[in-house]
Amino acid sequence: MNRLRNRLILVFIAATLLPLGLTLWTMLALIERSLGLAPFAELDTVSRSLETTGRELYKSSCEVLRREAADGRVQPRILAPAEAQPFLESGVAERCELAGDRKNRLDEYVRHGDQVWVYSRPMAVAMDDLTEQYAAARAALRNASVRDVRRGFNSTLLVVVAAVWLSSLAALIYLAHRISRPVQQLTQGLKQVAAGDLKARVEPGGSDEIGAAVAAFNDMAGQLQQARENLIHVTRLASWQALARKMAHEVKNSLTPIRLTMEEIISGRDPDRVFLEQAAQIVADEVTTLEKRVRAFSEFASEPPVTPEEIDVNALVEERISFLRSAHPEIVYNLRLAPERPLAIADPDLIKGVLTNLLENAAEAARPGGVVLASTLVEGARLNIEVHDSGPGLSAQARSTLFEPSISFKKGGMGLGLSIARRSALLCGGDIEPLDGELGGAGFRVVLNSTGSGSQGPGPRNGHV
């Protein structure tokens, strides 16, 4: 429904009905007063007076003619016997009647034996003219009474006013449709754009304000469509860049233990067979992890598939610290491990990446001469791995954006380490929480699902390494 058109029509009706009603009332009142001033009553009175006057004039003229005839002031005219015969047969002694072409003469017939004498006298007014005037006046009055003059005037006025008003209303409806149609199309186009259809366009209108609005809308929609296409392109590039940074960080996490192991081998000391076997296993495991990530990258996957299995958390922590120790010989690593050798269900590769990231960050924050503490603890069905350092700690701002990507508070950092570490923990069914560090610096807790305890094995459980 075209609401704008309907509103324009309602405004026209509301704006015209009151003035139209007042105008009709005024005009009808004026017609009523005008008809009240019309001399119909006076005409009736005059016409009746004219009739009475004519009759009295006729009687008076007849009396005057009789007196003049009796006094001998008027000479009679004797009718021929043929002309006198009708009067003689009437049996009356005398008779007065009008004669002449316009009945402008009065004749008095008088019986004298077998003769008929006629005395004549002219009339001052032709009686036929007077009769015709009287008949016209009476006819006008009869017509006025038959035709309702007031009703005729009123009906004519109402018909004319109604015709003019309806014609104006029809013209307004046409103009309202012409005005509201482009507005309705513009509204429909805005709804389509709001729904995400940036290809929506409105047919260009005239050169008025509505046409300018339609042109501005089409221009805006075109700019939005182009901007969205540019944004999609930029977003795709940003996604690839983020994926590349993430991949570089993950590759770095895997290359770190390989580099440290190889540096230990070529350090000049004579390694024993056990160390060589351990180093070879570390290199093989990390190369396998790299292969998984490179394969996932080539297949456009954001992460390699998660393969959870039962892992010895204490052994995993000791292993990570053993090869990080050579990279940071100036750092003192302390261990506080749970004696029951807790087991957890998680992806070993992901947890290795998490521990490597947290321990590397702790060593960098502690700086030379600092201390890093790693601990494990079982709390019901939860297994906690905590890493603390003696560094300066985390500010309130750092805590608020701790796990956001592309946010880094250390020189040379890419801002992806903690974000990737937490995502890896979440993929394993756990999480990472920030703590108030026991050593005065930062602290983090990795929460995993515990499956119980394994057999007690040799090796340091508490103390420093």
Stockholm file with secondary structure:
# STOCKHOLM 1.0

chainA/1-465         MNRLRNRLILVFIAATLLPLGLTLWTMLALIERSLGLAPFAELDTVSRSLETTGRELYKSSCEVLRREAADGRVQPRILAPAEAQPFLESGVAERCELAGDRKNRLDEYVRHGDQVWVYSRPMAVAMDDLTEQYAAARAALRNASVRDVRRGFNSTLLVVVAAVWLSSLAALIYLAHRISRPVQQLTQGLKQVAAGDLKARVEPGGSDEIGAAVAAFNDMAGQLQQARENLIHVTRLASWQALARKMAHEVKNSLTPIRLTMEEIISGRDPDRVFLEQAAQIVADEVTTLEKRVRAFSEFASEPPVTPEEIDVNALVEERISFLRSAHPEIVYNLRLAPERPLAIADPDLIKGVLTNLLENAAEAARPGGVVLASTLVEGARLNIEVHDSGPGLSAQARSTLFEPSISFKKGGMGLGLSIARRSALLCGGDIEPLDGELGGAGFRVVLNSTGSGSQGPGPRNGHV
#=GR chainA/1-465 SS CCHHHHHHHHHHHHHHHHHHHHHHHHHHHHHHHHHHHSTHHHHHHHHHHHHHHHHHHHHHHHHHHHHHHHHTCSCCEECCHHHHHHHHHHCCSEEEEEESTTSCEEEEEEEETTEEEEEEEECSSCHHHHHHHHHHHHHHHHHHHHSCHHHHHHHHHHHHHHHHHHHHHHHHHHHHHHHHHHHHHHHHHHHHHHTTCTTCCCCCCCSSHHHHHHHHHHHHHHHHHHHHHHHHHHHHHHHHHHHHHHHHHHHHHHHHHHHHHHHHHTTSSCCCHHHHHHHHHHHHHHHHHHHHHHHHHHTTCSSCCCCCEEEEHHHHHHHHHHHHHHHCTTSEEEEECCTTCEEEEECHHHHHHHHHHHHHHHHHHHCTTCEEEEEEEEETTEEEEEEEECSCCCCHHHHHTTTCTTCCCSTTCCSCHHHHHHHHHHHTTCEEEEEECTTSSEEEEEEEEEEEECCCCSSCCEEEC
#=GC SS_cons         CCHHHHHHHHHHHHHHHHHHHHHHHHHHHHHHHHHHHSTHHHHHHHHHHHHHHHHHHHHHHHHHHHHHHHHTCSCCEECCHHHHHHHHHHCCSEEEEEESTTSCEEEEEEEETTEEEEEEEECSSCHHHHHHHHHHHHHHHHHHHHSCHHHHHHHHHHHHHHHHHHHHHHHHHHHHHHHHHHHHHHHHHHHHHHTTCTTCCCCCCCSSHHHHHHHHHHHHHHHHHHHHHHHHHHHHHHHHHHHHHHHHHHHHHHHHHHHHHHHHHTTSSCCCHHHHHHHHHHHHHHHHHHHHHHHHHHTTCSSCCCCCEEEEHHHHHHHHHHHHHHHCTTSEEEEECCTTCEEEEECHHHHHHHHHHHHHHHHHHHCTTCEEEEEEEEETTEEEEEEEECSCCCCHHHHHTTTCTTCCCSTTCCSCHHHHHHHHHHHTTCEEEEEECTTSSEEEEEEEEEEEECCCCSSCCEEEC
//
